[in-house]
Structures are given as C-alpha cells and as structure tokens.
Amino acid sequence: MTATAAAALSPQITDFQLSPELASFRDYVRDYCQTHLGDAARFDAETKFPRDPVAAAAKLGLLRTTVAKEHGGTAMGNLASCVMLEEINAVCASTGVTISVHNSLVNSLLGKWCTEAQKSRWFPKLVTGEWLGAYCLSEAASGSDAAALRCEARKEGDHYVMNGAKLWITTGNEAKLFVVFARTGPDRVKGISAFVVERDWPGVGVGKKERKLGLRGSPTTEIVLENVKVPADCLLDKEGNGFLIALDTLDGGRLGIASQALGLARAAVDLIKAYLAAQVDAKGRPTATQPDQWTLADLAAELDAYRFLTWRAAVLRDQGVRCSTEAAMAKLSASRLANRAARAAVSILGQAGVDGTTAAERILRDARITEIYEGATDIQRLVVARGLVNPA
Ligand SMILES: Cc1cc2nc3c(=O)[nH]c(=O)nc-3n(C[C@H](O)[C@H](O)[C@H](O)COP(=O)(O)OP(=O)(O)OC[C@H]3O[C@@H](n4cnc5c(N)ncnc54)[C@H](O)[C@@H]3O)c2cc1C
C-alpha cells in the first residue's frame, strides 16, 4: 500500500471514547445509582428484592433500552445497555441482573421474534415496568445442555397444553411474563419452540425459591407449568425455532452478564485503589507494597481490555452482525476477571475484605455466579473455540 492510499483510509477506530450522547447517558445512570442503589448491602443481607430501585429504573426509562421507539422504547441498543449495566452492577448486582434479564433476554427477544400484534400486546406493560419479564430455559436436567429440555407443549386445536418445570429462573416470583422454551416435537433441537406465558394464567405457579451464594436480592425460583392452556398466538416465530431463538438471545444476554462482571470487577478494583491510596506513613509517603501495586495494575489493565471486548461485541450486535464468538469471548474474560479482582480485593483488604464493612465479600459472592449462568465458563470456551474453527 502506498503512503497516499494509506492516508486516504477512513479511520474506523478513532479515540476509543464513548460518544458525547453515550457519555451523558452513563452519567445519567450514575446519578440513578447514587440516588437509588444505596441499600445494595441491605438487599443482599435481607435477601430482599430491590423493588424500589427497579421501579425507579423503570420510571427513568432504563427498562426499555432495547425496545424500538414505536413500541415505547428508547431504542438505545446493546452498547448503551452495556454501559448502563456496568454502572448499575458496580453498585448492586441484584438490581443489575434483574434489569439485564428484562432488557437483554426478554425485551430484545420479543422485539426480534414477535409479530406486530404480539409486540402491541406485551410491550406497553414491559416498557413501563408494570410487568417484569423472565426467561425460562433451564430445567433440572438441562442447564449447559439446554436442548435436553423436557417441558412439553402439546398442540390441541387453537392452543397448546404446557406441562413441565423450569428451574433457576431469575425474577421468577416477581415476573408477570415468561418466555418459556418447550418441546413441541421429538427432534432434540428442532422439536423446541418458544412461547410467551403470562403469570396469571391457570396452571402457572412459582415453586421453590433458591437460597444462593450471591445475588441474594435477585429472586431465583422454580416455575411450575401444569396443564397451562397457551393460546396458539403466544407461540413466538414458528414451531421448531425455539432453540435458535434461545441461542440468538443468549448472545445479547451474555453481553449483559459481561457488563455485570465488568461492573463487579471495577468495584473490586476501586476498593483496592482506595485501600492502597490510604497506605501512607506518618509523613504521608505511600507505603503500599509492590505486590499489591502489581495486582492493581494487572487488574486495571484487564478491566480496560475486556470492556473493549464487550463493547466490540455490542457494536456488532447493534449492527445486526452475528456475534456469538465475540459475546462469548467477552463473557468468558470479564467473568473470570470479576472473580480474580474480587478475590484480590478480599485478600488485600484483609479483615475489611470479609467482615462486611466493605462490599468486597458481597462482590466476591456475586461475581462467582457470572461464571455459571447464561453459559458456564467452560461452555463459553467451547463456543469461542467452535466459532474460531468453524466461522459462520
Ligand atoms: C443465579 C442464577 C440465575 C439463573 N437464572 C436463569 C434464568 O433466568 N433462566 C434460565 O433459563 N436459567 C437460569 N439459570 C441457570 C443457568 O443458566 C445454569 O445454571 C447454567 O446454564 C449451567 O447449568 P447447570 O447449573 O445445570 O450446570 P451443568 O450444565 O451441570 O454444568 C456444571 C459444570 O459442568 C461443566 N460442563 C457442562 N457441560 C459441559 C461440556 N459439554 N463441556 C465442558 N464442560 C461442561 C460446566 O462448565 C459447569 O461448570 C440461572 C442460574 C443461576 C446460578
């Protein structure tokens, strides 16, 4: 390439900064966090759903970032949602996962796979937060191997009869709308279909609430479906496309969890920074040990790197480009970092790392889950490897 040709190239990557609009949105979300998330530790300690923070988020438009404007959304997309979720999760991961599931797993899915009539039916309640959404894929014998699900939807005239039980459903006992993946045929993958099921229909019940290591303010429950009569017009897209819908949606969901992990990692790094800054001798000279400084430097460098990895995948998804590999890379890296950063914060802070006087121990417990849900770490590694070996 000649120097003239090189000079004529339009720069694709310029300054690695958020646009002024996104920076201002991030500040708007930071204000929300400061005003409404002060009780994060209490929600964790009391295993209490952060009802008021979620309601405030709804009022401020944070539950409709992935919904088109014609359906009452702000259509801000995946990148803006990632920016928002990092901020919220840096303060309260229980609120963060509630909003992530509602936006990235439910609203995005409905926006992409519903008919206009279906959107007009459900979005008015979802964008205002009057209804929260939940995503029901996992079952007792199908977690990583989602295609092994057994919940059944049998067609009978103008409706389906649904029977089964979904496990580990985030917001399960608070949600009014469930996206349920159920078996409509014998084929392992093409026999799965996606449906919307409303909480108030006969036969829909909430079972056991899980007692969890972390994310204790976010209720995780069983959803029991007993002879539920699901109208045929609540089938999403077409019969047999459920597994495709589930996986496509998880690409976006993983961006939400990557952003959650970034928020948790950032919170841990901030605790370490503050702790090291306070290490001074009588004359005010820094006394932080070199190993602690090295740890901080390594974590901070990785945090910046994985944020860009996450934003790259979000931009691809906003452009309508398939990003399974990139989203899995982001979740894989950010969730591992969150765990390393949280462990480091607990170690460096010592007693204050474990006794609850700082958020370090809560961050450690919350971070653990980012390596499990929406695809465990080893599953992300498989997705990345498969994407690299057999690119679409
Ligand atoms: C707090 C929380 C909230 C959740 N919310 C939801 C929700 O809202 N909706 C929903 O549908 N589900 C939800 N889940 C379920 C979650 O998605 C599953 O826990 C997850 O997919 C892992 O499945 P599993 O727990 O059955 O573990 P398993 O699938 O049994 O996996 C256990 C371990 O084995 C490894 N493993 C499994 N298969 C392979 C393989 N083929 N190759 C290599 N390693 C493998 C995994 O990496 C993992 O470490 C939630 C889970 C948690 C913890």
The ligand as a Tripos MOL2 file, in Angstrom:
@<TRIPOS>MOLECULE
LIG
   53    58     1     0     0
SMALL
NO_CHARGES

@<TRIPOS>ATOM
      1 C1        -28.2660  -17.1980   39.9460 C.3       1 LIG1
      2 C2        -28.6910  -17.9540   38.7380 C.ar      1 LIG1
      3 C3        -29.6870  -17.4290   37.9290 C.ar      1 LIG1
      4 C4        -30.1200  -18.1310   36.8010 C.ar      1 LIG1
      5 N1        -31.1120  -17.6000   36.0220 N.ar      1 LIG1
      6 C5        -31.5980  -18.3190   34.9790 C.ar      1 LIG1
      7 C6        -32.7050  -17.8250   34.2050 C.ar      1 LIG1
      8 O1        -33.2210  -16.7230   34.4280 O.2       1 LIG1
      9 N2        -33.1990  -18.6030   33.2110 N.ar      1 LIG1
     10 C7        -32.6630  -19.8220   32.9090 C.ar      1 LIG1
     11 O2        -33.1520  -20.4620   31.9960 O.2       1 LIG1
     12 N3        -31.6090  -20.3190   33.6210 N.ar      1 LIG1
     13 C8        -31.0760  -19.6020   34.6420 C.ar      1 LIG1
     14 N4        -30.0140  -20.0940   35.3850 N.ar      1 LIG1
     15 C9        -29.4700  -21.4140   35.0690 C.3       1 LIG1
     16 C10       -28.1210  -21.3380   34.4100 C.3       1 LIG1
     17 O3        -28.2070  -20.8440   33.1090 O.3       1 LIG1
     18 C11       -27.4580  -22.7240   34.5140 C.3       1 LIG1
     19 O4        -27.1140  -22.8870   35.8570 O.3       1 LIG1
     20 C12       -26.2490  -22.8580   33.6340 C.3       1 LIG1
     21 O5        -26.6250  -22.9360   32.2810 O.3       1 LIG1
     22 C13       -25.4170  -24.0870   33.9990 C.3       1 LIG1
     23 O6        -26.2230  -25.2140   34.0350 O.3       1 LIG1
     24 P1        -26.1910  -26.2180   35.2850 P.3       1 LIG1
     25 O7        -26.3000  -25.3990   36.5130 O.co2     1 LIG1
     26 O8        -27.1990  -27.2680   35.0510 O.co2     1 LIG1
     27 O9        -24.7490  -26.8210   35.2640 O.3       1 LIG1
     28 P2        -24.2250  -28.0280   34.3830 P.3       1 LIG1
     29 O10       -24.7310  -27.8930   32.9910 O.co2     1 LIG1
     30 O11       -24.4780  -29.2880   35.1040 O.co2     1 LIG1
     31 O12       -22.6900  -27.7170   34.3600 O.3       1 LIG1
     32 C14       -21.8910  -27.8770   35.5180 C.3       1 LIG1
     33 C15       -20.4390  -27.7290   35.1280 C.3       1 LIG1
     34 O13       -20.1000  -28.6800   34.1230 O.3       1 LIG1
     35 C16       -19.4850  -28.0450   33.0070 C.3       1 LIG1
     36 N5        -19.9800  -28.6310   31.7610 N.ar      1 LIG1
     37 C17       -21.2330  -28.9980   31.4860 C.ar      1 LIG1
     38 N6        -21.3140  -29.4480   30.2210 N.ar      1 LIG1
     39 C18       -20.0810  -29.3500   29.7070 C.ar      1 LIG1
     40 C19       -19.4980  -29.6560   28.4470 C.ar      1 LIG1
     41 N7        -20.2520  -30.1260   27.4380 N.pl3     1 LIG1
     42 N8        -18.1810  -29.4010   28.2590 N.ar      1 LIG1
     43 C20       -17.4250  -28.9070   29.2490 C.ar      1 LIG1
     44 N9        -17.9180  -28.5950   30.4750 N.ar      1 LIG1
     45 C21       -19.2180  -28.8150   30.6980 C.ar      1 LIG1
     46 C22       -19.9100  -26.5770   33.0750 C.3       1 LIG1
     47 O14       -18.8870  -25.7850   32.5590 O.3       1 LIG1
     48 C23       -20.1650  -26.3540   34.5410 C.3       1 LIG1
     49 O15       -19.0090  -25.8140   35.1200 O.3       1 LIG1
     50 C24       -29.5380  -19.3830   36.4810 C.ar      1 LIG1
     51 C25       -28.5120  -19.8870   37.2850 C.ar      1 LIG1
     52 C26       -28.0770  -19.1920   38.3890 C.ar      1 LIG1
     53 C27       -26.9670  -19.7660   39.2170 C.3       1 LIG1
@<TRIPOS>BOND
     1     1     2 1
     2     2     3 ar
     3     2    52 ar
     4     3     4 ar
     5     4     5 ar
     6     4    50 ar
     7     5     6 ar
     8     6     7 ar
     9     6    13 1
    10     7     8 2
    11     7     9 ar
    12     9    10 ar
    13    10    11 2
    14    10    12 ar
    15    12    13 ar
    16    13    14 ar
    17    14    15 1
    18    14    50 ar
    19    15    16 1
    20    16    17 1
    21    16    18 1
    22    18    19 1
    23    18    20 1
    24    20    21 1
    25    20    22 1
    26    22    23 1
    27    23    24 1
    28    24    25 2
    29    24    26 1
    30    24    27 1
    31    27    28 1
    32    28    29 2
    33    28    30 1
    34    28    31 1
    35    31    32 1
    36    32    33 1
    37    33    34 1
    38    33    48 1
    39    34    35 1
    40    35    36 1
    41    35    46 1
    42    36    37 ar
    43    36    45 ar
    44    37    38 ar
    45    38    39 ar
    46    39    40 ar
    47    39    45 ar
    48    40    41 1
    49    40    42 ar
    50    42    43 ar
    51    43    44 ar
    52    44    45 ar
    53    46    47 1
    54    46    48 1
    55    48    49 1
    56    50    51 ar
    57    51    52 ar
    58    52    53 1
@<TRIPOS>SUBSTRUCTURE
     1 LIG1         1 GROUP 0 **** ****
